[in-house]
Amino acid sequence: MRPVHTRATWRAMAADESGQDIIEYGFLGALIGIVSILIWQALVGTVSNVYSAADTGVQNASACTPDPGGGGC
């Protein structure tokens, strides 16, 4: 008699959709979080490359600045 009751319980739980929206929102939140992390990592790399290029350009442009003490390039 117990297996029949267990099967009926599993069927009832499979047909019940009362918590489905919470699960869907959880999956959606996880997906948005993962995509945000991936975009952030790509953005950090891009900003780092742009900053390094700008820094190198400034360093090259100011490589030969006159010395206030009278020396120079």
Secondary structure as GFF3:
##gff-version 3
##sequence-region A 1 73
A	DSSP	alpha_helix	2	15	.	.	.	ID=ss1
A	DSSP	alpha_helix	20	61	.	.	.	ID=ss2
###
